[in-house]
Amino acid sequence: MAILQATLYRGTAPTSNGTLYAVPNGQEAVVTNIVVTNTTTATLSATISLDGVTIIDESPVSGNDVIVFDIKQVIASEEIIEGFASSSGLNFHISGVEIS
């Protein structure tokens, strides 16, 4: 069994629901940390789900602020992480481990 630290997603948050990461076939992943960064002066919100189950639901992020979610959630082979922002200006950084 190999366990590798991984960046599961790092980039601009889409403004409509989209797939951020898909667990490769035959592997599992553990999401360990989600950082949401607001690069605007307005309050924006973030929504993230793990295989269809919302874990962050329209969470507000103040202008020029960062929120950190320290979690430990397993997602199985071929399951997905989805998410979106209420408007342009949020960045998502999702870290974890991949287990093969």
C-alpha positions, 0 to 999 in steps of 0.5 A, a space after each residue: 500500500 502506497 500513501 502519497 501526500 497530494 494536492 487534490 485541487 489548487 486554483 480558482 473556484 468555478 462560479 458554477 458547480 464543477 468537479 475539482 478532483 476525482 479519485 483515481 480508479 482503484 485508489 482512495 483519498 483522504 481530504 485533510 485540509 481545505 483553504 478558501 482564499 478571497 481575493 476581492 474586497 466583497 464577501 463571497 461564499 464557498 460550497 464544496 461537496 464530497 461525492 454529492 454530500 455537502 460539507 461546506 454550504 455557502 460558507 461566507 468568506 470576508 473580503 481579503 480573508 482566508 478560511 481554513 477547514 481542517 478535516 479528515 474525510 475518506 473518499 473512495 475510488 472514483 468518487 469526486 470533490 465538487 465545488 463553486 464560489 458565489 462569484 469570481 474571486 475565490 481560490 480553493 486549495 484542497 490537500 490530502 493523501 492518495 492511497 493505492 
